[in-house]
Amino acid sequence: MLAIKRVPTVVSVNQDCGSVSRDCLQSCFLTGFDLPLFKYTKKMKTTELQLLGDEEVPSSPPTIERSFLGTLLLSKWEERASQGLFRYDVTACESRVLSGNYGFIAQLNEGRHLKKRLTEFRVDQVLQEFDPKKFNFSKVNRNEVLFQFGEGEEAGYYDITPILSSPDIVLINVSPIEYGHVLLVPRLFDFVPQRLCANDLLLALYFTAEVDCPYFRVGYNSLGAFATINHLHFQAYYLAYPFPVECASITRINKGSLKSSLRISELVDYPVKGVVYESMDLNEIAISVASTCQELELRNIPFNLLICDCGTRVFLFPQCFARKQALHQVSQKVLDTQVNPAAWEIGGHIVLKRKEDYEHATEEFVTALLAEVSLSDPDFQDVKNIICK
């Protein structure tokens, strides 16, 4: 079984400067550097969600049968930890389940607050052009990259492969939230801003399916919904406990069809209004979710996605926290925590930055925080109208 050890806090050189060094990905591509390549095939994989009943949050996933990609990802992630590439030791962060009906998970992560990259763009515009002068993932150190992830006729792993012309890459998040925290960056050298299309979302769904573990989730934050880098990317990590939103009640809002297996529902009795897409057909999910997200982008409505159940279930959360914050409509108590409610927090994994907030966290407070994120009833009805039109 793989095990991660404590590692010293080291700040990655290339993630803290705007310059391009000879060890960054862009320079490596120009000089013909090799990177490992994992090829997947578009063969659907499914795993039934398994819920845990205890109240402890393990610091790493329990012993379960891992896919090849899951084993590869974790072994390379731990290898980077041993090299001191993370800014802090995430396995030393405290976590606990808050008592109450939802089962919110609170984590104290002071390192992420102190050392995380600052946002370099406007937070009131969901669609913004890519700016090469800002930090982007072509500037990361090559040692932070785990492998290329690409489609092939046959699945396989190739340890030495030239960098593809514009590869889909998997790299470590140097400011991790949890065990195995990585980033998936589609079409790296196309320099796509943080906006969604069906093909890129489908890549994320297949990535989740190939890892094939119910404890592995993928998140997406739009601009204005606490994405901090305007270069298309998804985040993913392991958490060996059900996200509270995964256990929430839902009610169907789309009509069934003999031609489609897609089920679209809305959350019931959850602090944040959201929509759930479920299907064994990953392509069907990608097309439907992306279509809605593109409409939200055009209407300048920020949103977050949480991908669960090995890609067969996607939660969509349109949100308004940044807008309310700009209008001074968010309570000072919530603002004082400096919590940015993105995909993980909305799903129920609350990353707290101050020890006093962690020690005094309650379900009542988390519910109030998440309520600040949620759209009003009329605005959410507009979103449902987009989906069901």
C-alpha positions, 0 to 999 in steps of 0.5 A: 500500500502506498504511503505518504510521509511528511514533507518540508514546505517548499515553494515551487520556483515557476509557480511564483513568477511570470517568467518562463524558465528553462525547466518549465513545460513550454521550454521543455516542449520546444526542446523535445522533452519527454513525458509519460503518456497514459492512453485511455479508450472511450469505454464506459466504466461504472462503479456503484457509490459506496457510503461510509458510516463512521465519523472519522475522515481518513487522511488517505483513501482506505485500501480498495482495489485501484485501477491502473490509472489510480495507482499510477496517479497516487504513486507519482503524486507521492513521489513528488511529495518526497521531492518536496514540491508541495508548499505544505504537508496536507496530510497534517491538516486536521479534519472532522465531520460536523454533527448535524443532518448534513454531515459537513466535513471541515478541514483546517488548512492554514497553508493554503490560505498563506501560500495559495496563488492570488487571483489575477483577473476580474471576478465580475466577468465569467468570460475573459480572454486568455492573457499570456502575461498572467500565470498559466500552466505552461509555466509550471516546472516540468517536475510538477507534471505527472503524465500526459492523458490522451485518447487512443485505440488501446489503453496503455502507459508509455513511460517515455513519450515526446510531448504532444503538440497540445497535450492534455496533462495531469499535474500536482496542485502545489497547494493541495486540499486533500490526498492526491490533489491534481489538476487536469489541463486540457489542450495545454498549448491551445491556451484556452481560458477558463470556459467549458465545451463538451469535449473538454468536459468529456475528457474530465469525465473519462479521467474520472472513469479511468481512475474508477474510484468512488472516493475520487471527485473532479471539480470545476470552478468558472471565473467569478466562482473562485477559479484563480487561474484563467487557463482551462483546468479541472481539479481532483482529489481523493476524500474517503467520505461521502460529500454531503451533497451526494447524499442530498435528496433530489427530484427530477425536472426533465422528462424521460425519453426512450432515446436518452438515459439522461436524468436531470434533477434538482437538489431538495433541502440543501443549502445551495440550489443545484442541478444533478445530471446522471447517466451511464452515457458520459457523452450524453452528460458532457453535451447536456452539462456543457450546453447549460454551462455555455448559456450561463457563461453568456449570461455572466452567471458564475458556476461550479461543477462537482463530478462524482460516481466515476463520471456518471453523476455531475452536480451543477451549482450556479452561484452569486457569492462574488456578486453579493460580496461586491454589493456588501450583501454577505454577512461580516461573520462569513467574510471574516472566515475568508472562505471562498465557496467553490466546488469543494465547499459547496459540495460540503467539504469546507476548507477553513483557513483559521484555527478558531473557525475550525474549532468553532465550526457548526452545521448552522454556520456552514449552512448560513455560509452556503446559503450566501452562495445560492441563487434566489428562487426566481434566478434559479427558475431561470436556470431550470428554464434553460435546462428544460427548454 
